Every structure is written in structure tokens, then in C-alpha cells.
Amino acid sequence: MAFKYVTILALIAVANAGVLPQYYHAEPVHQEYHPVAAVPTTVVKTVAPVAYAHVKPVLVKHDAHYDDHPQYNYNYDVNDEYTGDVHSQSEERDGDVVRGEYSLNDADGFRRVVQYTVDPHSGFNAVVNRYPLDHVKTVVKKVTPVTYVAPQPTIVKEFHTVPQAYHQHH
């Protein structure tokens, strides 16, 4: 693959160098080179003036709804006997410190209770406890053993007809 790239690049270089005739003219163009006498050149450098922008102080508009020390408190409970969904949560905030607790009934018969705190110094911390539910009881049913009885053989009489040979007469 690299050989293809090298070949294509070599052909492009040869075409740009003028070694190959240029086919877009009626006849090939021959280039002649004449030595040119050294001509003094003057370089003029123009510099654009630099514009300085004065930085204006950014004024932060204080939002009328912004609270420097937010505080709230809420809680809820769900106890749906039809679906068995039982969970609750309570949380309170005082500035940058949040304390809360939530609980739910797990499918394995335990109640999970999570107590958490959040503050700028310690971050998020949670303590998880699990308590067995009182109303969930393991039910053991006594099952009588199953005995295997072998089936009795049945005699089936089948009559088969004997196929007859087919002969074609010529």
C-alpha cells in the first residue's frame, strides 16, 4: 500500500517539476532559463497599531431569589398494601449541611434503613442497617413423598399388509 502512495507522489513531483510535457497545450512548452542580475530589493514592514481594551469590572447582579443560607425540611411515606410497596424518606437542610434518612422493604424480608449526611468537609456519608420484618414468616409445607409406579405393558396387535410387487409387463 505504501508503494502505491510513493509512486503517486513521485508522479506528481515529476509533473510539477516540468520534466513531463504538458498536454493541455497544442505543443510542448520548452522552458528557458536566463540568469537574472541581482536586483536590490527593499522590504517595507508595516505594523498595525495595537488596540488596548480597558477591562471594565463585571458587576454581578444579586438574584432576588438567591438564598445564601438555604433551609428546608420534608418527609413522605408510602404504604401500598395492594402492591406491597413500602418506603419512606425524610430530609432536612441547614445551609451546606444535609441530613436525611430513607427506608424500604427489600424482597428478601428485611427493612433497609439508610441514614446519610452531606457537608462540605466530609462529603457524603451513609450508614446502612437492615432489620428483619416481623410479619414475614417462612412457611414450610410438609410434602408427602411421591412413589414411582412403573407403567404396565400393553399388548397392541397390529396387522400389516404385505406389499405386493409391481411388475410391468412388456
ZIVEN-V145739 format. One record per residue. N is the residue number from 1. PSI is psi in degrees with one decimal (* if undefined). OMEGA is omega in degrees with one decimal (* if undefined). D_LAST is the distance of its C-alpha to the last C-alpha in whole Angstrom. Layout:
# ZIVEN-V145739
n:N psi:PSI omega:OMEGA d_last:D_LAST
n:N psi:PSI omega:OMEGA d_last:D_LAST
This chain:
# ZIVEN-V145739
n:1 psi:-39.9 omega:179.9 d_last:74
n:2 psi:-32.0 omega:-180.0 d_last:78
n:3 psi:-36.5 omega:178.3 d_last:77
n:4 psi:-42.8 omega:179.5 d_last:76
n:5 psi:-41.4 omega:179.9 d_last:79
n:6 psi:-41.5 omega:180.0 d_last:82
n:7 psi:-44.7 omega:-179.6 d_last:80
n:8 psi:-42.8 omega:179.6 d_last:80
n:9 psi:-35.0 omega:177.5 d_last:84
n:10 psi:-40.8 omega:177.5 d_last:85
n:11 psi:-38.7 omega:177.6 d_last:83
n:12 psi:-40.8 omega:179.6 d_last:85
n:13 psi:-40.6 omega:179.0 d_last:88
n:14 psi:-40.0 omega:179.6 d_last:88
n:15 psi:-37.4 omega:178.9 d_last:88
n:16 psi:-25.5 omega:-178.8 d_last:91
n:17 psi:-15.1 omega:178.2 d_last:93
n:18 psi:11.9 omega:179.5 d_last:92
n:19 psi:-39.6 omega:178.3 d_last:91
n:20 psi:146.0 omega:177.8 d_last:88
n:21 psi:147.4 omega:179.7 d_last:88
n:22 psi:119.2 omega:-171.4 d_last:88
n:23 psi:-2.4 omega:-179.6 d_last:86
n:24 psi:-4.4 omega:172.6 d_last:87
n:25 psi:163.0 omega:178.7 d_last:90
n:26 psi:-35.7 omega:178.7 d_last:89
n:27 psi:154.8 omega:-178.7 d_last:91
n:28 psi:142.8 omega:179.9 d_last:91
n:29 psi:126.4 omega:176.5 d_last:94
n:30 psi:129.2 omega:-178.2 d_last:97
n:31 psi:136.3 omega:176.6 d_last:99
n:32 psi:139.2 omega:-179.7 d_last:102
n:33 psi:131.6 omega:176.7 d_last:105
n:34 psi:137.0 omega:176.9 d_last:108
n:35 psi:138.0 omega:-178.5 d_last:111
n:36 psi:137.0 omega:178.4 d_last:113
n:37 psi:148.4 omega:-179.3 d_last:116
n:38 psi:123.8 omega:-179.8 d_last:117
n:39 psi:125.9 omega:179.0 d_last:118
n:40 psi:135.5 omega:179.5 d_last:120
n:41 psi:147.2 omega:177.9 d_last:118
n:42 psi:128.1 omega:179.2 d_last:120
n:43 psi:123.8 omega:178.6 d_last:118
n:44 psi:123.6 omega:-179.1 d_last:119
n:45 psi:123.0 omega:178.1 d_last:118
n:46 psi:137.3 omega:-179.5 d_last:118
n:47 psi:126.5 omega:178.6 d_last:118
n:48 psi:144.5 omega:178.6 d_last:117
n:49 psi:145.2 omega:-179.6 d_last:120
n:50 psi:130.4 omega:178.9 d_last:119
n:51 psi:129.1 omega:178.3 d_last:119
n:52 psi:130.3 omega:177.9 d_last:120
n:53 psi:131.5 omega:177.6 d_last:119
n:54 psi:128.0 omega:-178.0 d_last:121
n:55 psi:125.0 omega:177.7 d_last:119
n:56 psi:142.8 omega:178.7 d_last:120
n:57 psi:140.2 omega:178.8 d_last:120
n:58 psi:123.0 omega:179.4 d_last:117
n:59 psi:123.9 omega:178.5 d_last:118
n:60 psi:120.0 omega:-179.7 d_last:116
n:61 psi:127.2 omega:-179.4 d_last:116
n:62 psi:120.8 omega:-179.6 d_last:116
n:63 psi:135.5 omega:-178.2 d_last:114
n:64 psi:-22.9 omega:-177.7 d_last:115
n:65 psi:-1.7 omega:-178.3 d_last:113
n:66 psi:134.5 omega:-179.2 d_last:113
n:67 psi:119.1 omega:-180.0 d_last:114
n:68 psi:-25.1 omega:-177.7 d_last:115
n:69 psi:79.5 omega:-175.7 d_last:115
n:70 psi:145.0 omega:178.5 d_last:112
n:71 psi:134.6 omega:172.9 d_last:112
n:72 psi:167.6 omega:179.5 d_last:110
n:73 psi:129.1 omega:176.9 d_last:109
n:74 psi:160.9 omega:173.9 d_last:105
n:75 psi:158.3 omega:175.8 d_last:103
n:76 psi:157.8 omega:177.9 d_last:100
n:77 psi:141.4 omega:173.7 d_last:98
n:78 psi:129.3 omega:177.1 d_last:95
n:79 psi:87.7 omega:-177.3 d_last:94
n:80 psi:107.0 omega:-177.5 d_last:91
n:81 psi:-29.1 omega:-177.9 d_last:90
n:82 psi:-47.6 omega:-178.7 d_last:87
n:83 psi:-16.0 omega:-177.3 d_last:85
n:84 psi:11.4 omega:179.6 d_last:87
n:85 psi:114.6 omega:179.5 d_last:89
n:86 psi:114.4 omega:175.8 d_last:92
n:87 psi:162.3 omega:-179.7 d_last:94
n:88 psi:161.1 omega:176.6 d_last:98
n:89 psi:144.9 omega:172.0 d_last:100
n:90 psi:143.6 omega:-177.8 d_last:103
n:91 psi:146.2 omega:175.4 d_last:105
n:92 psi:146.2 omega:-179.7 d_last:108
n:93 psi:137.8 omega:175.8 d_last:109
n:94 psi:94.3 omega:-176.4 d_last:113
n:95 psi:-122.6 omega:-179.2 d_last:113
n:96 psi:6.3 omega:-178.5 d_last:111
n:97 psi:126.9 omega:179.3 d_last:110
n:98 psi:133.5 omega:175.7 d_last:107
n:99 psi:140.7 omega:-179.7 d_last:107
n:100 psi:173.5 omega:179.5 d_last:104
n:101 psi:138.1 omega:170.4 d_last:102
n:102 psi:155.1 omega:-178.2 d_last:98
n:103 psi:155.0 omega:178.4 d_last:96
n:104 psi:157.7 omega:177.0 d_last:93
n:105 psi:121.3 omega:177.4 d_last:91
n:106 psi:163.7 omega:-178.3 d_last:88
n:107 psi:-17.0 omega:-177.8 d_last:85
n:108 psi:11.8 omega:175.0 d_last:86
n:109 psi:17.8 omega:177.7 d_last:89
n:110 psi:153.1 omega:173.4 d_last:92
n:111 psi:123.4 omega:178.8 d_last:94
n:112 psi:127.8 omega:179.4 d_last:95
n:113 psi:122.2 omega:-178.6 d_last:98
n:114 psi:121.3 omega:175.4 d_last:99
n:115 psi:129.1 omega:-175.5 d_last:102
n:116 psi:155.5 omega:173.5 d_last:103
n:117 psi:148.7 omega:177.2 d_last:106
n:118 psi:126.9 omega:174.3 d_last:106
n:119 psi:162.5 omega:-176.3 d_last:109
n:120 psi:-25.5 omega:-176.6 d_last:109
n:121 psi:-49.0 omega:-174.7 d_last:111
n:122 psi:-15.7 omega:-177.1 d_last:108
n:123 psi:-145.8 omega:-177.9 d_last:105
n:124 psi:127.3 omega:176.8 d_last:102
n:125 psi:136.7 omega:-179.4 d_last:103
n:126 psi:144.2 omega:174.7 d_last:101
n:127 psi:124.0 omega:-177.1 d_last:101
n:128 psi:127.5 omega:175.9 d_last:98
n:129 psi:149.4 omega:177.4 d_last:98
n:130 psi:132.3 omega:-178.8 d_last:96
n:131 psi:137.8 omega:177.8 d_last:97
n:132 psi:142.4 omega:177.8 d_last:95
n:133 psi:140.3 omega:-177.5 d_last:94
n:134 psi:-37.9 omega:-172.7 d_last:96
n:135 psi:-8.5 omega:-179.8 d_last:93
n:136 psi:118.9 omega:-179.8 d_last:90
n:137 psi:146.1 omega:177.9 d_last:89
n:138 psi:126.3 omega:-179.3 d_last:87
n:139 psi:122.0 omega:177.3 d_last:85
n:140 psi:123.3 omega:-178.8 d_last:83
n:141 psi:132.3 omega:179.1 d_last:81
n:142 psi:127.2 omega:-177.2 d_last:80
n:143 psi:132.8 omega:176.9 d_last:77
n:144 psi:142.6 omega:-178.5 d_last:75
n:145 psi:149.2 omega:-179.5 d_last:73
n:146 psi:130.4 omega:176.9 d_last:69
n:147 psi:142.6 omega:-177.9 d_last:68
n:148 psi:127.8 omega:177.0 d_last:64
n:149 psi:122.0 omega:-179.5 d_last:62
n:150 psi:140.2 omega:179.8 d_last:59
n:151 psi:146.7 omega:178.6 d_last:56
n:152 psi:136.8 omega:179.3 d_last:55
n:153 psi:141.1 omega:177.9 d_last:51
n:154 psi:142.9 omega:-179.5 d_last:49
n:155 psi:124.6 omega:-180.0 d_last:46
n:156 psi:125.8 omega:177.7 d_last:43
n:157 psi:124.6 omega:179.0 d_last:41
n:158 psi:137.5 omega:177.4 d_last:37
n:159 psi:125.7 omega:178.4 d_last:34
n:160 psi:138.3 omega:174.6 d_last:31
n:161 psi:144.9 omega:179.9 d_last:27
n:162 psi:126.8 omega:-179.7 d_last:25
n:163 psi:141.2 omega:178.3 d_last:22
n:164 psi:143.7 omega:179.7 d_last:19
n:165 psi:141.5 omega:179.8 d_last:16
n:166 psi:121.6 omega:178.7 d_last:13
n:167 psi:133.3 omega:178.2 d_last:10
n:168 psi:126.2 omega:-177.9 d_last:7
n:169 psi:136.3 omega:179.8 d_last:4
n:170 psi:* omega:* d_last:0
